[in-house]
Amino acid sequence: MFILMVVIFVLGYTAIALEHPLKIDKAASALFIGTATWVAYIFGAFDIFTQGFSPAWNEFVASNPHENTHEGMIHFIGHNQVIHHLGEIGEILFFLLGAMTIVEIVDQHEGFKAITDKIKTTKKVKLLWILSFITFFMSAALDNLTTTIVMVALLRKLIEDKQTRWFFASMVVLAANAGGAWSPIGDVTTIMLWIGGQVTTVSIITQVILPSLVCMIVPLALLSFTMKGNVKRPQIEEDEGVNTSQGERNLLLVMGVLGLLFVPVFKTVTHLPPYMGMLLSLAILWITTEIIHKKKEESNKLTVTNILQKVDVPTVLFFLGILSAVAALQSAGQLHILAQFLDEQLGSVFAIDLAIGVLSSIVDNVPLVAGAMGMYPIADPAATGYLANFVQDGVFWEFLAYTAGTGGSMLIIGSAAGVAAMGLEKIDFIWYLKRISLLALLGYVAGAAVYYLQHILMAG
């Protein structure tokens, strides 16, 4: 069963990667492996535990030797590990659900028009730089997935030609991933590291923003020498039936962004989990919209109750399945074995993180980071030598935020932002591989080099 758990995970991952040819939604595959791995785990509990594979069980039974029975093993998995991991997963899912709802509220009220209406240029190079920097900082404040969705919608208003729009959408993916890597709320992986206590707000921003910026600027600089001409704008038909004033749009944009930025402050001040701050921001925004539309007729489609129907629930279920599967592999011990292998074969935290970044372009970065969090516990603050890399805000965790956040840009399926752009614009996998992957790789390597030099200078 120990091996079967890995087989289920690999086969499920293959189905996720081949979502479009198989025509099976990745959320369905993720939910399958998220439950099937736990089923295999609990059926194989006796063999897994008696052979000493699971560090979680070894630690538990050392404190509770009377539980070292088959019934005790079943109880440990069903009532200890499942509940423990569900709590951690739930924090991430409620955080994401709250963030996605807030962004959807602002978008449905056309709050983002305040940004899009100010972009006038049609020069390709200038437009690319403007959109990339908007994406970079918007991604840090919102998150890379929702920012990509907003920016792709913007591109449809700015660029008519499909191939040109594909190129700009692909560069938006690079910028969104780079922008999300240095913010505690900018990417699912940094959210996971932040909620898990591996990194803190100020440290992740100050240490990773420069490498992330270089990761975006290097491809932009190279394109500035090769990209020529202007974009042709499509004819836009004004949307009828939007029942919001300019003041309401601006109000909701400001409240939405401030609500998201409030979350790290909430965590610092109250020491409560970040998802509570996100839900508080959502509640305030929800109440505000109820008051705004209370006396209006024909504004039902702008109520949060209706807007919630537009929130991307399959994405939330996808993360639930993936994180559940990774939790099973962590609890059973497969990730512990992988950690030992990486330590023995690579030996350097920089090499391990770089490898995880490259792998995140092939498979989703969420389980890779979840796996790393399971493989490497946070070291004691007084740790020295190699273990010092794993303390809170240690080199391993900060560099992992960078590599896992930006490495997925090398392939279109390597990040949530890439998958969103691929789905919205029907970007071809091979097209992206030929035109964007090398640019993403050069940016990834350049940013990694900057982080390494930054670390050497600070250590010296």
Contacts in CASP RR format, 6 or more apart in sequence:
PFRMAT RR
TARGET T0000
AUTHOR 0000-0000-0000
METHOD contacts of the structure
MODEL  1
MFILMVVIFVLGYTAIALEHPLKIDKAASALFIGTATWVAYIFGAFDIFT
QGFSPAWNEFVASNPHENTHEGMIHFIGHNQVIHHLGEIGEILFFLLGAM
TIVEIVDQHEGFKAITDKIKTTKKVKLLWILSFITFFMSAALDNLTTTIV
MVALLRKLIEDKQTRWFFASMVVLAANAGGAWSPIGDVTTIMLWIGGQVT
TVSIITQVILPSLVCMIVPLALLSFTMKGNVKRPQIEEDEGVNTSQGERN
LLLVMGVLGLLFVPVFKTVTHLPPYMGMLLSLAILWITTEIIHKKKEESN
KLTVTNILQKVDVPTVLFFLGILSAVAALQSAGQLHILAQFLDEQLGSVF
AIDLAIGVLSSIVDNVPLVAGAMGMYPIADPAATGYLANFVQDGVFWEFL
AYTAGTGGSMLIIGSAAGVAAMGLEKIDFIWYLKRISLLALLGYVAGAAV
YYLQHILMAG
1 40 0 8 1.000
1 41 0 8 1.000
1 43 0 8 1.000
1 44 0 8 1.000
1 47 0 8 1.000
1 48 0 8 1.000
2 44 0 8 1.000
2 47 0 8 1.000
2 48 0 8 1.000
2 51 0 8 1.000
2 53 0 8 1.000
2 332 0 8 1.000
2 334 0 8 1.000
4 40 0 8 1.000
5 37 0 8 1.000
5 40 0 8 1.000
5 41 0 8 1.000
5 328 0 8 1.000
5 329 0 8 1.000
5 332 0 8 1.000
5 334 0 8 1.000
6 329 0 8 1.000
6 334 0 8 1.000
8 33 0 8 1.000
8 36 0 8 1.000
8 37 0 8 1.000
8 40 0 8 1.000
8 325 0 8 1.000
9 33 0 8 1.000
9 37 0 8 1.000
9 325 0 8 1.000
9 329 0 8 1.000
11 33 0 8 1.000
12 29 0 8 1.000
12 30 0 8 1.000
12 32 0 8 1.000
12 33 0 8 1.000
13 33 0 8 1.000
13 363 0 8 1.000
15 22 0 8 1.000
15 24 0 8 1.000
15 26 0 8 1.000
15 29 0 8 1.000
16 26 0 8 1.000
16 29 0 8 1.000
16 30 0 8 1.000
16 363 0 8 1.000
16 364 0 8 1.000
17 362 0 8 1.000
17 363 0 8 1.000
17 413 0 8 1.000
19 25 0 8 1.000
19 26 0 8 1.000
19 29 0 8 1.000
25 314 0 8 1.000
26 318 0 8 1.000
26 419 0 8 1.000
27 314 0 8 1.000
27 315 0 8 1.000
27 317 0 8 1.000
27 318 0 8 1.000
27 321 0 8 1.000
30 317 0 8 1.000
30 318 0 8 1.000
30 319 0 8 1.000
30 320 0 8 1.000
30 321 0 8 1.000
30 322 0 8 1.000
30 325 0 8 1.000
31 317 0 8 1.000
31 318 0 8 1.000
31 320 0 8 1.000
31 321 0 8 1.000
33 321 0 8 1.000
33 322 0 8 1.000
33 325 0 8 1.000
34 320 0 8 1.000
34 321 0 8 1.000
34 322 0 8 1.000
34 324 0 8 1.000
34 325 0 8 1.000
34 328 0 8 1.000
35 321 0 8 1.000
35 324 0 8 1.000
37 324 0 8 1.000
37 325 0 8 1.000
37 328 0 8 1.000
37 329 0 8 1.000
38 77 0 8 1.000
38 82 0 8 1.000
38 324 0 8 1.000
38 328 0 8 1.000
41 48 0 8 1.000
41 77 0 8 1.000
41 328 0 8 1.000
41 331 0 8 1.000
41 332 0 8 1.000
42 74 0 8 1.000
42 77 0 8 1.000
42 78 0 8 1.000
45 70 0 8 1.000
45 73 0 8 1.000
45 74 0 8 1.000
45 76 0 8 1.000
45 77 0 8 1.000
46 70 0 8 1.000
46 73 0 8 1.000
48 54 0 8 1.000
48 57 0 8 1.000
48 332 0 8 1.000
48 333 0 8 1.000
49 57 0 8 1.000
49 61 0 8 1.000
49 73 0 8 1.000
52 58 0 8 1.000
53 332 0 8 1.000
53 333 0 8 1.000
53 334 0 8 1.000
53 336 0 8 1.000
53 337 0 8 1.000
54 331 0 8 1.000
54 332 0 8 1.000
54 333 0 8 1.000
54 336 0 8 1.000
55 333 0 8 1.000
55 336 0 8 1.000
56 81 0 8 1.000
56 330 0 8 1.000
56 331 0 8 1.000
56 333 0 8 1.000
57 73 0 8 1.000
57 76 0 8 1.000
57 331 0 8 1.000
60 67 0 8 1.000
60 76 0 8 1.000
60 80 0 8 1.000
61 67 0 8 1.000
61 68 0 8 1.000
67 73 0 8 1.000
67 75 0 8 1.000
67 76 0 8 1.000
77 331 0 8 1.000
81 327 0 8 1.000
81 331 0 8 1.000
85 323 0 8 1.000
85 324 0 8 1.000
85 327 0 8 1.000
85 330 0 8 1.000
85 331 0 8 1.000
88 195 0 8 1.000
88 196 0 8 1.000
88 327 0 8 1.000
89 320 0 8 1.000
89 323 0 8 1.000
89 324 0 8 1.000
89 327 0 8 1.000
90 275 0 8 1.000
91 195 0 8 1.000
91 273 0 8 1.000
91 274 0 8 1.000
91 275 0 8 1.000
92 188 0 8 1.000
92 191 0 8 1.000
92 192 0 8 1.000
92 195 0 8 1.000
92 275 0 8 1.000
92 319 0 8 1.000
92 323 0 8 1.000
93 316 0 8 1.000
93 319 0 8 1.000
93 320 0 8 1.000
94 275 0 8 1.000
94 278 0 8 1.000
94 279 0 8 1.000
95 191 0 8 1.000
95 195 0 8 1.000
95 274 0 8 1.000
95 275 0 8 1.000
95 278 0 8 1.000
96 188 0 8 1.000
96 191 0 8 1.000
96 315 0 8 1.000
96 316 0 8 1.000
96 319 0 8 1.000
97 311 0 8 1.000
97 316 0 8 1.000
98 275 0 8 1.000
98 278 0 8 1.000
98 279 0 8 1.000
98 281 0 8 1.000
98 282 0 8 1.000
99 142 0 8 1.000
99 143 0 8 1.000
99 146 0 8 1.000
99 185 0 8 1.000
99 260 0 8 1.000
99 278 0 8 1.000
100 145 0 8 1.000
100 146 0 8 1.000
100 311 0 8 1.000
100 312 0 8 1.000
100 315 0 8 1.000
100 316 0 8 1.000
101 282 0 8 1.000
101 304 0 8 1.000
101 307 0 8 1.000
101 308 0 8 1.000
101 311 0 8 1.000
102 256 0 8 1.000
102 259 0 8 1.000
102 260 0 8 1.000
102 278 0 8 1.000
102 281 0 8 1.000
102 282 0 8 1.000
102 285 0 8 1.000
103 142 0 8 1.000
103 146 0 8 1.000
103 149 0 8 1.000
103 150 0 8 1.000
103 256 0 8 1.000
104 307 0 8 1.000
104 308 0 8 1.000
104 310 0 8 1.000
104 311 0 8 1.000
105 252 0 8 1.000
105 256 0 8 1.000
105 285 0 8 1.000
105 286 0 8 1.000
105 289 0 8 1.000
105 304 0 8 1.000
105 307 0 8 1.000
106 112 0 8 1.000
106 252 0 8 1.000
106 253 0 8 1.000
106 256 0 8 1.000
106 257 0 8 1.000
107 150 0 8 1.000
107 153 0 8 1.000
108 301 0 8 1.000
108 302 0 8 1.000
108 307 0 8 1.000
108 310 0 8 1.000
109 244 0 8 1.000
109 248 0 8 1.000
109 249 0 8 1.000
109 252 0 8 1.000
109 289 0 8 1.000
109 302 0 8 1.000
110 239 0 8 1.000
110 242 0 8 1.000
110 244 0 8 1.000
110 249 0 8 1.000
111 244 0 8 1.000
111 249 0 8 1.000
111 250 0 8 1.000
111 252 0 8 1.000
111 253 0 8 1.000
112 150 0 8 1.000
112 153 0 8 1.000
112 154 0 8 1.000
112 253 0 8 1.000
113 249 0 8 1.000
114 249 0 8 1.000
114 250 0 8 1.000
114 253 0 8 1.000
115 134 0 8 1.000
115 154 0 8 1.000
115 253 0 8 1.000
116 154 0 8 1.000
116 157 0 8 1.000
116 158 0 8 1.000
119 127 0 8 1.000
119 130 0 8 1.000
119 131 0 8 1.000
119 154 0 8 1.000
119 158 0 8 1.000
121 127 0 8 1.000
121 130 0 8 1.000
122 230 0 8 1.000
122 231 0 8 1.000
122 232 0 8 1.000
122 233 0 8 1.000
123 229 0 8 1.000
123 230 0 8 1.000
123 231 0 8 1.000
124 164 0 8 1.000
124 227 0 8 1.000
124 228 0 8 1.000
124 229 0 8 1.000
124 230 0 8 1.000
124 231 0 8 1.000
125 223 0 8 1.000
125 224 0 8 1.000
125 227 0 8 1.000
125 228 0 8 1.000
127 158 0 8 1.000
127 168 0 8 1.000
127 231 0 8 1.000
128 168 0 8 1.000
128 171 0 8 1.000
128 220 0 8 1.000
128 223 0 8 1.000
128 227 0 8 1.000
129 220 0 8 1.000
129 224 0 8 1.000
131 151 0 8 1.000
131 154 0 8 1.000
131 155 0 8 1.000
131 168 0 8 1.000
131 171 0 8 1.000
131 172 0 8 1.000
131 175 0 8 1.000
132 171 0 8 1.000
132 172 0 8 1.000
132 174 0 8 1.000
132 175 0 8 1.000
132 216 0 8 1.000
132 220 0 8 1.000
133 175 0 8 1.000
134 151 0 8 1.000
135 147 0 8 1.000
135 148 0 8 1.000
135 151 0 8 1.000
135 172 0 8 1.000
135 175 0 8 1.000
135 176 0 8 1.000
135 179 0 8 1.000
136 175 0 8 1.000
136 176 0 8 1.000
136 178 0 8 1.000
136 179 0 8 1.000
136 212 0 8 1.000
136 213 0 8 1.000
136 216 0 8 1.000
137 179 0 8 1.000
138 147 0 8 1.000
138 150 0 8 1.000
138 151 0 8 1.000
139 147 0 8 1.000
139 148 0 8 1.000
139 175 0 8 1.000
139 176 0 8 1.000
139 177 0 8 1.000
139 178 0 8 1.000
139 179 0 8 1.000
139 180 0 8 1.000
139 183 0 8 1.000
139 186 0 8 1.000
139 187 0 8 1.000
139 417 0 8 1.000
140 179 0 8 1.000
140 180 0 8 1.000
140 182 0 8 1.000
140 183 0 8 1.000
140 185 0 8 1.000
140 186 0 8 1.000
141 183 0 8 1.000
141 185 0 8 1.000
141 186 0 8 1.000
141 257 0 8 1.000
141 260 0 8 1.000
141 261 0 8 1.000
142 150 0 8 1.000
142 185 0 8 1.000
142 186 0 8 1.000
142 257 0 8 1.000
142 260 0 8 1.000
143 180 0 8 1.000
143 185 0 8 1.000
143 186 0 8 1.000
143 187 0 8 1.000
143 188 0 8 1.000
143 191 0 8 1.000
144 176 0 8 1.000
144 177 0 8 1.000
144 179 0 8 1.000
144 180 0 8 1.000
144 186 0 8 1.000
144 187 0 8 1.000
144 415 0 8 1.000
144 416 0 8 1.000
144 417 0 8 1.000
145 176 0 8 1.000
145 188 0 8 1.000
145 315 0 8 1.000
145 416 0 8 1.000
145 417 0 8 1.000
145 420 0 8 1.000
147 176 0 8 1.000
147 417 0 8 1.000
148 172 0 8 1.000
148 173 0 8 1.000
148 176 0 8 1.000
148 417 0 8 1.000
148 418 0 8 1.000
148 420 0 8 1.000
148 421 0 8 1.000
149 420 0 8 1.000
149 424 0 8 1.000
151 169 0 8 1.000
151 172 0 8 1.000
151 176 0 8 1.000
152 169 0 8 1.000
152 172 0 8 1.000
152 420 0 8 1.000
152 421 0 8 1.000
152 424 0 8 1.000
152 425 0 8 1.000
155 165 0 8 1.000
155 168 0 8 1.000
155 169 0 8 1.000
155 172 0 8 1.000
156 165 0 8 1.000
156 234 0 8 1.000
157 233 0 8 1.000
157 234 0 8 1.000
157 236 0 8 1.000
158 231 0 8 1.000
158 233 0 8 1.000
159 165 0 8 1.000
159 168 0 8 1.000
159 231 0 8 1.000
159 232 0 8 1.000
159 233 0 8 1.000
159 234 0 8 1.000
160 231 0 8 1.000
160 232 0 8 1.000
160 233 0 8 1.000
160 234 0 8 1.000
161 231 0 8 1.000
161 232 0 8 1.000
162 425 0 8 1.000
164 231 0 8 1.000
165 425 0 8 1.000
166 425 0 8 1.000
166 427 0 8 1.000
166 428 0 8 1.000
166 431 0 8 1.000
167 435 0 8 1.000
167 436 0 8 1.000
169 421 0 8 1.000
169 424 0 8 1.000
169 425 0 8 1.000
169 427 0 8 1.000
170 412 0 8 1.000
170 421 0 8 1.000
170 427 0 8 1.000
170 432 0 8 1.000
170 435 0 8 1.000
170 436 0 8 1.000
171 219 0 8 1.000
171 220 0 8 1.000
171 223 0 8 1.000
171 436 0 8 1.000
172 417 0 8 1.000
172 421 0 8 1.000
173 409 0 8 1.000
173 412 0 8 1.000
173 415 0 8 1.000
173 417 0 8 1.000
173 418 0 8 1.000
173 421 0 8 1.000
173 436 0 8 1.000
174 215 0 8 1.000
174 216 0 8 1.000
174 219 0 8 1.000
174 409 0 8 1.000
174 436 0 8 1.000
174 439 0 8 1.000
174 440 0 8 1.000
175 216 0 8 1.000
176 417 0 8 1.000
177 187 0 8 1.000
177 405 0 8 1.000
177 406 0 8 1.000
177 407 0 8 1.000
177 408 0 8 1.000
177 409 0 8 1.000
177 415 0 8 1.000
177 417 0 8 1.000
178 212 0 8 1.000
178 213 0 8 1.000
178 215 0 8 1.000
178 216 0 8 1.000
178 405 0 8 1.000
178 406 0 8 1.000
178 409 0 8 1.000
179 186 0 8 1.000
179 187 0 8 1.000
179 212 0 8 1.000
179 216 0 8 1.000
180 186 0 8 1.000
180 187 0 8 1.000
180 190 0 8 1.000
180 212 0 8 1.000
180 405 0 8 1.000
181 187 0 8 1.000
181 189 0 8 1.000
181 190 0 8 1.000
181 208 0 8 1.000
181 212 0 8 1.000
181 215 0 8 1.000
181 401 0 8 1.000
181 402 0 8 1.000
181 404 0 8 1.000
181 405 0 8 1.000
181 406 0 8 1.000
182 190 0 8 1.000
182 204 0 8 1.000
182 205 0 8 1.000
182 208 0 8 1.000
182 209 0 8 1.000
182 211 0 8 1.000
182 212 0 8 1.000
182 401 0 8 1.000
182 402 0 8 1.000
183 190 0 8 1.000
183 204 0 8 1.000
183 205 0 8 1.000
184 190 0 8 1.000
184 191 0 8 1.000
184 194 0 8 1.000
184 199 0 8 1.000
184 200 0 8 1.000
184 201 0 8 1.000
184 204 0 8 1.000
184 205 0 8 1.000
184 264 0 8 1.000
185 191 0 8 1.000
185 194 0 8 1.000
185 260 0 8 1.000
185 263 0 8 1.000
185 264 0 8 1.000
185 274 0 8 1.000
187 401 0 8 1.000
187 405 0 8 1.000
188 319 0 8 1.000
188 365 0 8 1.000
188 366 0 8 1.000
188 416 0 8 1.000
189 365 0 8 1.000
189 366 0 8 1.000
189 369 0 8 1.000
189 400 0 8 1.000
189 401 0 8 1.000
189 404 0 8 1.000
189 405 0 8 1.000
190 199 0 8 1.000
190 204 0 8 1.000
190 401 0 8 1.000
190 405 0 8 1.000
191 274 0 8 1.000
192 366 0 8 1.000
192 369 0 8 1.000
192 370 0 8 1.000
192 373 0 8 1.000
193 199 0 8 1.000
193 204 0 8 1.000
193 369 0 8 1.000
193 373 0 8 1.000
193 397 0 8 1.000
193 400 0 8 1.000
193 401 0 8 1.000
194 200 0 8 1.000
194 201 0 8 1.000
194 204 0 8 1.000
194 274 0 8 1.000
195 273 0 8 1.000
195 274 0 8 1.000
195 275 0 8 1.000
196 373 0 8 1.000
197 378 0 8 1.000
197 392 0 8 1.000
198 373 0 8 1.000
198 378 0 8 1.000
198 392 0 8 1.000
198 393 0 8 1.000
198 397 0 8 1.000
198 400 0 8 1.000
199 392 0 8 1.000
199 393 0 8 1.000
199 397 0 8 1.000
199 398 0 8 1.000
199 401 0 8 1.000
200 392 0 8 1.000
200 393 0 8 1.000
201 264 0 8 1.000
201 267 0 8 1.000
201 268 0 8 1.000
203 393 0 8 1.000
203 398 0 8 1.000
204 393 0 8 1.000
204 398 0 8 1.000
204 401 0 8 1.000
207 393 0 8 1.000
207 398 0 8 1.000
207 451 0 8 1.000
207 454 0 8 1.000
208 398 0 8 1.000
208 401 0 8 1.000
208 402 0 8 1.000
208 451 0 8 1.000
210 450 0 8 1.000
210 451 0 8 1.000
210 454 0 8 1.000
211 402 0 8 1.000
211 447 0 8 1.000
211 448 0 8 1.000
211 450 0 8 1.000
211 451 0 8 1.000
211 454 0 8 1.000
212 402 0 8 1.000
212 406 0 8 1.000
212 447 0 8 1.000
214 443 0 8 1.000
214 446 0 8 1.000
214 447 0 8 1.000
214 450 0 8 1.000
215 402 0 8 1.000
215 406 0 8 1.000
215 443 0 8 1.000
215 444 0 8 1.000
215 446 0 8 1.000
215 447 0 8 1.000
216 443 0 8 1.000
218 442 0 8 1.000
218 443 0 8 1.000
218 446 0 8 1.000
218 447 0 8 1.000
219 439 0 8 1.000
219 440 0 8 1.000
219 442 0 8 1.000
219 443 0 8 1.000
222 439 0 8 1.000
222 442 0 8 1.000
223 439 0 8 1.000
241 298 0 8 1.000
243 293 0 8 1.000
243 296 0 8 1.000
243 298 0 8 1.000
243 299 0 8 1.000
243 302 0 8 1.000
244 252 0 8 1.000
244 302 0 8 1.000
248 292 0 8 1.000
251 288 0 8 1.000
252 285 0 8 1.000
252 288 0 8 1.000
252 289 0 8 1.000
255 284 0 8 1.000
255 285 0 8 1.000
255 288 0 8 1.000
256 281 0 8 1.000
256 285 0 8 1.000
259 281 0 8 1.000
259 284 0 8 1.000
259 285 0 8 1.000
260 278 0 8 1.000
260 281 0 8 1.000
262 277 0 8 1.000
262 280 0 8 1.000
262 281 0 8 1.000
263 274 0 8 1.000
263 277 0 8 1.000
263 278 0 8 1.000
263 281 0 8 1.000
264 274 0 8 1.000
266 272 0 8 1.000
266 274 0 8 1.000
266 276 0 8 1.000
266 277 0 8 1.000
266 280 0 8 1.000
267 273 0 8 1.000
267 274 0 8 1.000
267 277 0 8 1.000
270 276 0 8 1.000
285 304 0 8 1.000
286 304 0 8 1.000
289 302 0 8 1.000
289 303 0 8 1.000
289 304 0 8 1.000
290 303 0 8 1.000
290 304 0 8 1.000
293 299 0 8 1.000
293 302 0 8 1.000
293 303 0 8 1.000
300 306 0 8 1.000
315 416 0 8 1.000
319 366 0 8 1.000
322 364 0 8 1.000
322 366 0 8 1.000
322 367 0 8 1.000
322 370 0 8 1.000
323 366 0 8 1.000
323 367 0 8 1.000
323 370 0 8 1.000
325 367 0 8 1.000
326 335 0 8 1.000
326 367 0 8 1.000
326 370 0 8 1.000
326 371 0 8 1.000
326 374 0 8 1.000
327 370 0 8 1.000
329 335 0 8 1.000
329 371 0 8 1.000
330 336 0 8 1.000
330 370 0 8 1.000
330 371 0 8 1.000
330 374 0 8 1.000
330 375 0 8 1.000
335 371 0 8 1.000
335 374 0 8 1.000
335 375 0 8 1.000
336 374 0 8 1.000
336 375 0 8 1.000
338 371 0 8 1.000
338 375 0 8 1.000
339 374 0 8 1.000
339 375 0 8 1.000
339 376 0 8 1.000
342 352 0 8 1.000
342 355 0 8 1.000
342 375 0 8 1.000
343 352 0 8 1.000
346 352 0 8 1.000
346 355 0 8 1.000
349 386 0 8 1.000
349 389 0 8 1.000
349 390 0 8 1.000
349 395 0 8 1.000
349 396 0 8 1.000
349 399 0 8 1.000
350 395 0 8 1.000
350 399 0 8 1.000
350 448 0 8 1.000
350 452 0 8 1.000
352 396 0 8 1.000
353 396 0 8 1.000
353 399 0 8 1.000
353 400 0 8 1.000
353 402 0 8 1.000
353 403 0 8 1.000
353 404 0 8 1.000
354 403 0 8 1.000
354 448 0 8 1.000
356 368 0 8 1.000
356 369 0 8 1.000
356 372 0 8 1.000
356 400 0 8 1.000
356 403 0 8 1.000
356 404 0 8 1.000
357 365 0 8 1.000
357 368 0 8 1.000
357 403 0 8 1.000
357 404 0 8 1.000
357 405 0 8 1.000
357 406 0 8 1.000
357 407 0 8 1.000
357 408 0 8 1.000
357 444 0 8 1.000
358 407 0 8 1.000
358 410 0 8 1.000
359 368 0 8 1.000
360 368 0 8 1.000
360 403 0 8 1.000
360 404 0 8 1.000
360 405 0 8 1.000
360 407 0 8 1.000
360 408 0 8 1.000
360 414 0 8 1.000
360 415 0 8 1.000
361 407 0 8 1.000
361 408 0 8 1.000
361 409 0 8 1.000
361 410 0 8 1.000
361 411 0 8 1.000
361 414 0 8 1.000
361 440 0 8 1.000
362 411 0 8 1.000
362 414 0 8 1.000
363 414 0 8 1.000
364 414 0 8 1.000
364 415 0 8 1.000
364 416 0 8 1.000
365 404 0 8 1.000
365 405 0 8 1.000
365 407 0 8 1.000
365 408 0 8 1.000
365 414 0 8 1.000
365 415 0 8 1.000
366 416 0 8 1.000
368 404 0 8 1.000
369 400 0 8 1.000
369 404 0 8 1.000
372 400 0 8 1.000
372 404 0 8 1.000
376 390 0 8 1.000
376 396 0 8 1.000
377 390 0 8 1.000
378 390 0 8 1.000
378 391 0 8 1.000
378 392 0 8 1.000
379 387 0 8 1.000
379 388 0 8 1.000
379 389 0 8 1.000
379 390 0 8 1.000
379 391 0 8 1.000
380 387 0 8 1.000
380 391 0 8 1.000
381 391 0 8 1.000
381 392 0 8 1.000
383 390 0 8 1.000
383 391 0 8 1.000
388 394 0 8 1.000
389 395 0 8 1.000
389 396 0 8 1.000
390 396 0 8 1.000
390 397 0 8 1.000
395 455 0 8 1.000
398 451 0 8 1.000
399 448 0 8 1.000
399 451 0 8 1.000
402 447 0 8 1.000
402 448 0 8 1.000
402 451 0 8 1.000
403 444 0 8 1.000
403 448 0 8 1.000
405 415 0 8 1.000
406 440 0 8 1.000
406 443 0 8 1.000
406 444 0 8 1.000
406 447 0 8 1.000
407 414 0 8 1.000
407 415 0 8 1.000
407 440 0 8 1.000
407 444 0 8 1.000
408 414 0 8 1.000
408 415 0 8 1.000
408 440 0 8 1.000
409 415 0 8 1.000
409 418 0 8 1.000
409 436 0 8 1.000
409 440 0 8 1.000
409 444 0 8 1.000
410 437 0 8 1.000
410 440 0 8 1.000
410 441 0 8 1.000
410 444 0 8 1.000
411 429 0 8 1.000
411 432 0 8 1.000
411 433 0 8 1.000
411 437 0 8 1.000
412 418 0 8 1.000
412 419 0 8 1.000
412 421 0 8 1.000
412 422 0 8 1.000
412 427 0 8 1.000
412 429 0 8 1.000
412 432 0 8 1.000
412 433 0 8 1.000
412 436 0 8 1.000
413 419 0 8 1.000
413 422 0 8 1.000
413 429 0 8 1.000
421 427 0 8 1.000
422 429 0 8 1.000
422 432 0 8 1.000
END
